[in-house]
Amino acid sequence: MVTKQEVLAWLNALTDTYNENKQHLTKLDSAIGDADHGGNMARGFNKALEKLSTTEEKDIGKILKNIGMTLVSTVGGASGPLYGTFYMRAGGAVEGKDELTDEEVVALFAAGLEGVLHRGKAEMGDKTMVDAMTPAVDALREAVEAGDSLGDALQKAVDAAEQGMKDTIPLVAKKGRASYLGERSAGHQDPGATSTYLMFKAARETFAP
């Protein structure tokens, strides 16, 4: 089971992670985007963390929805609406819950992915966060269905996200600002796929340390 306190710990860890990786994400984005992904993610989660104190007594679903709404309202570029949608949809999947079964953890991430796909209209191979998120969610679902422990299942999700992230390097971007570069976007790791990998890594470390 994943408790509400562990979900809060995950969100705190994400804030630390995006602050620590701000420059790395910005460097990746400077090659194929607006050089603002690192700053946007750090700012958005810092603001979301400020608001957590007003939602800590609420259930997991409401906490995640609150995070999503904060990201939509404070983060610029594509990452705000996409990550905001992820957390709002994830929250909707676990509405009213104060602890989550392994299957509900899968449902949380699967709903978030569905929201990202619907909002961004990206597909695998388009050189976006979807290239890391889709294989991670698939790996998580398959491992839980196979009876793996949540820790093992999340580690498989992290590994899949990492591979998906690396697989964006040779791709030509088909979505977002990077798509304007055409063939020149190849050879660079996608920043959104990288921040997605970091999200799953933080979940692995806080949900099943």
Phi, psi and omega in degrees: 000144174252123183273166176300321179297325178288326175295317177297322177296322177299314181294323175294318179295323178297319178299313177299317182299314182288329173293317181292328184258014182305311182291321179297314180294323179293320178297317178298318183287334180293336181282327186225007182217217184261007180060034182234002186295317180298312180296319180297314182294318179295314181296316181298315181285329174298317179293319179297322180294324177300323183276349181299328183298336180270352183239000185299334180276352181277173180282171184301318181300314181292323178299313181293321178297321178297318176302313181301314181295323178294318180296319179299321186275344186241343184256129180277182178066199181280335187294327179298302178299323183287309178291325176300315178297320178305309185287328177292317178293320178299317179297322179297330182285340182234031179305133175081003183267139174252351171207155187237135170285169177302319180295326179286331173295318176300314181299322178301307182290324180295319178294320177299315178299316179302320178295318179296316179297318181291319183285316187267344180059022180272155177236166174304135179095356180275359180067060178221184176301336180299329181293337175262323186288318183298307179296329179294313179295319178299316181295320179297312181298312183297320182291318179294318179296331179278355178093012177295155172294159180299322179300314179294320181296317179292326177295322176294324177295317178299315180298319180292321178295319179297317179294318178298320177300311180294328180291347177284343186304310182280353186287153171264126184294138179241359180225155173071191183301324182299332182294338179295337183279344181060229183299337181290346178284342177292147179094002181235139179283136182288129181294324179294320176295327180289316179293332176291316176303316180296326178296315179291323178298317179295323178295319179299319185283337182255330180279329184212067185292000000 
